[in-house]
Amino acid sequence: KQALEPELEKYFHPDSYGYRPGKSAHQAIGQARRRCWDND
């Protein structure tokens, strides 16, 4: 796991929050809210 995660991280989209180290559902919700506010 320690060897694979850093190597594979570069293939994931920056907005992918599911099962990612250091990212949570709360962060995903916050990001979605910020983007909605930016578009209003």
PQR file with spaces between the fields and no chain letter, atoms N, CA, C, O and H, PARSE charges and radii, in Angstrom:
ATOM       1  N    LYS     1       0.835   -1.192    0.000 -0.4000 1.5000
ATOM       2  CA   LYS     1       0.000    0.000    0.000 -0.0000 2.0000
ATOM       3  C    LYS     1       0.879    1.254    0.000  0.5500 1.7000
ATOM       4  O    LYS     1       0.613    2.194   -0.749 -0.5500 1.4000
ATOM       5  N    GLN     2       1.898    1.275    0.814 -0.4000 1.5000
ATOM       6  CA   GLN     2       2.760    2.456    0.897 -0.0000 2.0000
ATOM       7  C    GLN     2       3.532    2.682   -0.401  0.5500 1.7000
ATOM       8  O    GLN     2       3.873    3.817   -0.736 -0.5500 1.4000
ATOM       9  H    GLN     2       2.114    0.512    1.423  0.4000 1.0000
ATOM      10  N    ALA     3       3.802    1.620   -1.114 -0.4000 1.5000
ATOM      11  CA   ALA     3       4.540    1.763   -2.368 -0.0000 2.0000
ATOM      12  C    ALA     3       3.614    2.117   -3.532  0.5500 1.7000
ATOM      13  O    ALA     3       4.006    2.855   -4.436 -0.5500 1.4000
ATOM      14  H    ALA     3       3.526    0.698   -0.841  0.4000 1.0000
ATOM      15  N    LEU     4       2.391    1.593   -3.512 -0.4000 1.5000
ATOM      16  CA   LEU     4       1.478    1.805   -4.631 -0.0000 2.0000
ATOM      17  C    LEU     4       0.777    3.158   -4.614  0.5500 1.7000
ATOM      18  O    LEU     4       0.641    3.796   -5.658 -0.5500 1.4000
ATOM      19  H    LEU     4       2.073    0.993   -2.777  0.4000 1.0000
ATOM      20  N    GLU     5       0.332    3.599   -3.444 -0.4000 1.5000
ATOM      21  CA   GLU     5      -0.459    4.834   -3.380 -0.0000 2.0000
ATOM      22  C    GLU     5       0.255    6.041   -3.990  0.5500 1.7000
ATOM      23  O    GLU     5      -0.342    6.728   -4.819 -0.5500 1.4000
ATOM      24  H    GLU     5       0.442    3.080   -2.596  0.4000 1.0000
ATOM      25  N    PRO     6       1.483    6.324   -3.624 -0.5600 1.5000
ATOM      26  CA   PRO     6       2.136    7.499   -4.232  0.2800 2.0000
ATOM      27  C    PRO     6       2.305    7.362   -5.747  0.5500 1.7000
ATOM      28  O    PRO     6       2.215    8.350   -6.476 -0.5500 1.4000
ATOM      29  N    GLU     7       2.544    6.171   -6.205 -0.4000 1.5000
ATOM      30  CA   GLU     7       2.747    5.954   -7.639 -0.0000 2.0000
ATOM      31  C    GLU     7       1.443    6.111   -8.421  0.5500 1.7000
ATOM      32  O    GLU     7       1.442    6.667   -9.519 -0.5500 1.4000
ATOM      33  H    GLU     7       2.618    5.368   -5.613  0.4000 1.0000
ATOM      34  N    LEU     8       0.342    5.627   -7.865 -0.4000 1.5000
ATOM      35  CA   LEU     8      -0.940    5.678   -8.568 -0.0000 2.0000
ATOM      36  C    LEU     8      -1.678    6.997   -8.394  0.5500 1.7000
ATOM      37  O    LEU     8      -2.592    7.295   -9.163 -0.5500 1.4000
ATOM      38  H    LEU     8       0.343    5.175   -6.973  0.4000 1.0000
ATOM      39  N    GLU     9      -1.306    7.778   -7.416 -0.4000 1.5000
ATOM      40  CA   GLU     9      -1.996    9.038   -7.127 -0.0000 2.0000
ATOM      41  C    GLU     9      -2.033    9.958   -8.352  0.5500 1.7000
ATOM      42  O    GLU     9      -3.015   10.673   -8.551 -0.5500 1.4000
ATOM      43  H    GLU     9      -0.564    7.536   -6.791  0.4000 1.0000
ATOM      44  N    LYS    10      -1.007    9.949   -9.153 -0.4000 1.5000
ATOM      45  CA   LYS    10      -0.937   10.846  -10.313 -0.0000 2.0000
ATOM      46  C    LYS    10      -1.966   10.506  -11.394  0.5500 1.7000
ATOM      47  O    LYS    10      -2.231   11.330  -12.269 -0.5500 1.4000
ATOM      48  H    LYS    10      -0.209    9.368   -8.991  0.4000 1.0000
ATOM      49  N    TYR    11      -2.543    9.312  -11.346 -0.4000 1.5000
ATOM      50  CA   TYR    11      -3.529    8.914  -12.346 -0.0000 2.0000
ATOM      51  C    TYR    11      -4.957    9.300  -11.963  0.5500 1.7000
ATOM      52  O    TYR    11      -5.856    9.238  -12.801 -0.5500 1.4000
ATOM      53  H    TYR    11      -2.328    8.643  -10.635  0.4000 1.0000
ATOM      54  N    PHE    12      -5.174    9.694  -10.721 -0.4000 1.5000
ATOM      55  CA   PHE    12      -6.512   10.044  -10.266 -0.0000 2.0000
ATOM      56  C    PHE    12      -6.812   11.511  -10.542  0.5500 1.7000
ATOM      57  O    PHE    12      -5.923   12.361  -10.498 -0.5500 1.4000
ATOM      58  H    PHE    12      -4.443    9.745  -10.040  0.4000 1.0000
ATOM      59  N    HIS    13      -8.060   11.789  -10.823 -0.4000 1.5000
ATOM      60  CA   HIS    13      -8.503   13.169  -11.029 -0.0000 2.0000
ATOM      61  C    HIS    13      -8.430   13.901   -9.693  0.5500 1.7000
ATOM      62  O    HIS    13      -8.758   13.311   -8.663 -0.5500 1.4000
ATOM      63  H    HIS    13      -8.783   11.099  -10.860  0.4000 1.0000
ATOM      64  N    PRO    14      -8.016   15.152   -9.675 -0.5600 1.5000
ATOM      65  CA   PRO    14      -7.909   15.903   -8.413  0.2800 2.0000
ATOM      66  C    PRO    14      -9.231   16.021   -7.655  0.5500 1.7000
ATOM      67  O    PRO    14      -9.235   16.212   -6.439 -0.5500 1.4000
ATOM      68  N    ASP    15     -10.354   15.909   -8.371 -0.4000 1.5000
ATOM      69  CA   ASP    15     -11.660   16.010   -7.721 -0.0000 2.0000
ATOM      70  C    ASP    15     -12.202   14.666   -7.256  0.5500 1.7000
ATOM      71  O    ASP    15     -13.343   14.591   -6.800 -0.5500 1.4000
ATOM      72  H    ASP    15     -10.351   15.754   -9.359  0.4000 1.0000
ATOM      73  N    SER    16     -11.425   13.625   -7.359 -0.4000 1.5000
ATOM      74  CA   SER    16     -11.846   12.307   -6.897 -0.0000 2.0000
ATOM      75  C    SER    16     -11.590   12.198   -5.393  0.5500 1.7000
ATOM      76  O    SER    16     -10.446   12.262   -4.944 -0.5500 1.4000
ATOM      77  H    SER    16     -10.498   13.686   -7.730  0.4000 1.0000
ATOM      78  N    TYR    17     -12.659   12.034   -4.628 -0.4000 1.5000
ATOM      79  CA   TYR    17     -12.537   12.009   -3.177 -0.0000 2.0000
ATOM      80  C    TYR    17     -12.797   10.625   -2.579  0.5500 1.7000
ATOM      81  O    TYR    17     -12.507   10.414   -1.402 -0.5500 1.4000
ATOM      82  H    TYR    17     -13.589   11.982   -4.993  0.4000 1.0000
ATOM      83  N    GLY    18     -13.324    9.695   -3.339 -0.4000 1.5000
ATOM      84  CA   GLY    18     -13.692    8.391   -2.793 -0.0000 2.0000
ATOM      85  C    GLY    18     -12.495    7.513   -2.479  0.5500 1.7000
ATOM      86  O    GLY    18     -11.686    7.219   -3.360 -0.5500 1.4000
ATOM      87  H    GLY    18     -13.560    9.867   -4.295  0.4000 1.0000
ATOM      88  N    TYR    19     -12.381    7.100   -1.240 -0.4000 1.5000
ATOM      89  CA   TYR    19     -11.343    6.162   -0.791 -0.0000 2.0000
ATOM      90  C    TYR    19      -9.935    6.651   -1.099  0.5500 1.7000
ATOM      91  O    TYR    19      -9.061    5.856   -1.445 -0.5500 1.4000
ATOM      92  H    TYR    19     -13.038    7.339   -0.525  0.4000 1.0000
ATOM      93  N    ARG    20      -9.714    7.950   -0.976 -0.4000 1.5000
ATOM      94  CA   ARG    20      -8.395    8.511   -1.241 -0.0000 2.0000
ATOM      95  C    ARG    20      -7.762    8.941    0.066  0.5500 1.7000
ATOM      96  O    ARG    20      -8.444    9.500    0.925 -0.5500 1.4000
ATOM      97  H    ARG    20     -10.424    8.596   -0.695  0.4000 1.0000
ATOM      98  N    PRO    21      -6.481    8.694    0.236 -0.5600 1.5000
ATOM      99  CA   PRO    21      -5.813    9.117    1.470  0.2800 2.0000
ATOM     100  C    PRO    21      -5.792   10.641    1.578  0.5500 1.7000
ATOM     101  O    PRO    21      -5.431   11.337    0.630 -0.5500 1.4000
ATOM     102  N    GLY    22      -6.178   11.138    2.732 -0.4000 1.5000
ATOM     103  CA   GLY    22      -6.163   12.575    2.969 -0.0000 2.0000
ATOM     104  C    GLY    22      -7.358   13.328    2.428  0.5500 1.7000
ATOM     105  O    GLY    22      -7.396   14.555    2.510 -0.5500 1.4000
ATOM     106  H    GLY    22      -6.471   10.572    3.502  0.4000 1.0000
ATOM     107  N    LYS    23      -8.341   12.623    1.873 -0.4000 1.5000
ATOM     108  CA   LYS    23      -9.546   13.275    1.357 -0.0000 2.0000
ATOM     109  C    LYS    23     -10.759   12.630    2.007  0.5500 1.7000
ATOM     110  O    LYS    23     -10.791   11.423    2.247 -0.5500 1.4000
ATOM     111  H    LYS    23      -8.311   11.626    1.807  0.4000 1.0000
ATOM     112  N    SER    24     -11.763   13.466    2.288 -0.4000 1.5000
ATOM     113  CA   SER    24     -12.941   12.954    2.984 -0.0000 2.0000
ATOM     114  C    SER    24     -14.216   13.384    2.275  0.5500 1.7000
ATOM     115  O    SER    24     -14.190   14.225    1.376 -0.5500 1.4000
ATOM     116  H    SER    24     -11.738   14.447    2.093  0.4000 1.0000
ATOM     117  N    ALA    25     -15.326   12.797    2.692 -0.4000 1.5000
ATOM     118  CA   ALA    25     -16.632   13.168    2.150 -0.0000 2.0000
ATOM     119  C    ALA    25     -16.952   14.618    2.487  0.5500 1.7000
ATOM     120  O    ALA    25     -17.571   15.318    1.685 -0.5500 1.4000
ATOM     121  H    ALA    25     -15.346   12.114    3.422  0.4000 1.0000
ATOM     122  N    HIS    26     -16.543   15.071    3.651 -0.4000 1.5000
ATOM     123  CA   HIS    26     -16.793   16.461    4.044 -0.0000 2.0000
ATOM     124  C    HIS    26     -16.049   17.428    3.117  0.5500 1.7000
ATOM     125  O    HIS    26     -16.574   18.485    2.770 -0.5500 1.4000
ATOM     126  H    HIS    26     -16.040   14.502    4.303  0.4000 1.0000
ATOM     127  N    GLN    27     -14.856   17.072    2.728 -0.4000 1.5000
ATOM     128  CA   GLN    27     -14.109   17.917    1.794 -0.0000 2.0000
ATOM     129  C    GLN    27     -14.786   17.942    0.423  0.5500 1.7000
ATOM     130  O    GLN    27     -14.817   18.982   -0.235 -0.5500 1.4000
ATOM     131  H    GLN    27     -14.429   16.213    3.010  0.4000 1.0000
ATOM     132  N    ALA    28     -15.323   16.814   -0.003 -0.4000 1.5000
ATOM     133  CA   ALA    28     -16.018   16.750   -1.290 -0.0000 2.0000
ATOM     134  C    ALA    28     -17.248   17.645   -1.282  0.5500 1.7000
ATOM     135  O    ALA    28     -17.511   18.348   -2.258 -0.5500 1.4000
ATOM     136  H    ALA    28     -15.299   15.969    0.531  0.4000 1.0000
ATOM     137  N    ILE    29     -18.001   17.624   -0.190 -0.4000 1.5000
ATOM     138  CA   ILE    29     -19.189   18.474   -0.073 -0.0000 2.0000
ATOM     139  C    ILE    29     -18.789   19.943   -0.085  0.5500 1.7000
ATOM     140  O    ILE    29     -19.427   20.757   -0.753 -0.5500 1.4000
ATOM     141  H    ILE    29     -17.787   17.054    0.603  0.4000 1.0000
ATOM     142  N    GLY    30     -17.750   20.278    0.641 -0.4000 1.5000
ATOM     143  CA   GLY    30     -17.271   21.658    0.663 -0.0000 2.0000
ATOM     144  C    GLY    30     -16.848   22.138   -0.715  0.5500 1.7000
ATOM     145  O    GLY    30     -17.139   23.270   -1.100 -0.5500 1.4000
ATOM     146  H    GLY    30     -17.232   19.617    1.183  0.4000 1.0000
ATOM     147  N    GLN    31     -16.174   21.290   -1.445 -0.4000 1.5000
ATOM     148  CA   GLN    31     -15.737   21.655   -2.798 -0.0000 2.0000
ATOM     149  C    GLN    31     -16.941   21.853   -3.712  0.5500 1.7000
ATOM     150  O    GLN    31     -16.964   22.796   -4.503 -0.5500 1.4000
ATOM     151  H    GLN    31     -15.938   20.370   -1.131  0.4000 1.0000
ATOM     152  N    ALA    32     -17.933   20.986   -3.616 -0.4000 1.5000
ATOM     153  CA   ALA    32     -19.144   21.124   -4.431 -0.0000 2.0000
ATOM     154  C    ALA    32     -19.870   22.425   -4.105  0.5500 1.7000
ATOM     155  O    ALA    32     -20.350   23.110   -5.008 -0.5500 1.4000
ATOM     156  H    ALA    32     -17.915   20.220   -2.974  0.4000 1.0000
ATOM     157  N    ARG    33     -19.952   22.767   -2.838 -0.4000 1.5000
ATOM     158  CA   ARG    33     -20.607   24.023   -2.443 -0.0000 2.0000
ATOM     159  C    ARG    33     -19.863   25.233   -2.996  0.5500 1.7000
ATOM     160  O    ARG    33     -20.483   26.171   -3.496 -0.5500 1.4000
ATOM     161  H    ARG    33     -19.562   22.211   -2.104  0.4000 1.0000
ATOM     162  N    ARG    34     -18.545   25.214   -2.906 -0.4000 1.5000
ATOM     163  CA   ARG    34     -17.764   26.338   -3.427 -0.0000 2.0000
ATOM     164  C    ARG    34     -17.983   26.512   -4.931  0.5500 1.7000
ATOM     165  O    ARG    34     -18.090   27.634   -5.426 -0.5500 1.4000
ATOM     166  H    ARG    34     -18.041   24.451   -2.499  0.4000 1.0000
ATOM     167  N    ARG    35     -18.049   25.410   -5.637 -0.4000 1.5000
ATOM     168  CA   ARG    35     -18.248   25.504   -7.088 -0.0000 2.0000
ATOM     169  C    ARG    35     -19.647   26.000   -7.428  0.5500 1.7000
ATOM     170  O    ARG    35     -19.819   26.750   -8.389 -0.5500 1.4000
ATOM     171  H    ARG    35     -17.962   24.499   -5.236  0.4000 1.0000
ATOM     172  N    CYS    36     -20.634   25.599   -6.662 -0.4000 1.5000
ATOM     173  CA   CYS    36     -21.999   26.095   -6.889 -0.0000 2.0000
ATOM     174  C    CYS    36     -22.058   27.589   -6.630  0.5500 1.7000
ATOM     175  O    CYS    36     -22.686   28.323   -7.393 -0.5500 1.4000
ATOM     176  H    CYS    36     -20.494   24.990   -5.881  0.4000 1.0000
ATOM     177  N    TRP    37     -21.415   28.054   -5.564 -0.4000 1.5000
ATOM     178  CA   TRP    37     -21.417   29.481   -5.244 -0.0000 2.0000
ATOM     179  C    TRP    37     -20.691   30.279   -6.318  0.5500 1.7000
ATOM     180  O    TRP    37     -21.097   31.394   -6.645 -0.5500 1.4000
ATOM     181  H    TRP    37     -20.906   27.458   -4.944  0.4000 1.0000
ATOM     182  N    ASP    38     -19.630   29.722   -6.864 -0.4000 1.5000
ATOM     183  CA   ASP    38     -18.878   30.414   -7.911 -0.0000 2.0000
ATOM     184  C    ASP    38     -19.719   30.600   -9.174  0.5500 1.7000
ATOM     185  O    ASP    38     -19.531   31.565   -9.914 -0.5500 1.4000
ATOM     186  H    ASP    38     -19.300   28.816   -6.599  0.4000 1.0000
ATOM     187  N    ASN    39     -20.645   29.673   -9.415 -0.4000 1.5000
ATOM     188  CA   ASN    39     -21.460   29.728  -10.631 -0.0000 2.0000
ATOM     189  C    ASN    39     -22.750   30.512  -10.461  0.5500 1.7000
ATOM     190  O    ASN    39     -23.466   30.736  -11.437 -0.5500 1.4000
ATOM     191  H    ASN    39     -20.798   28.889   -8.814  0.4000 1.0000
ATOM     192  N    ASP    40     -23.056   30.926   -9.262 -0.4000 1.5000
ATOM     193  CA   ASP    40     -24.287   31.706   -9.042 -0.0000 2.0000
ATOM     194  C    ASP    40     -24.091   33.154   -9.363  0.5500 1.7000
ATOM     195  O    ASP    40     -25.024   33.947   -9.233 -0.5500 1.4000
ATOM     196  H    ASP    40     -22.474   30.744   -8.469  0.4000 1.0000
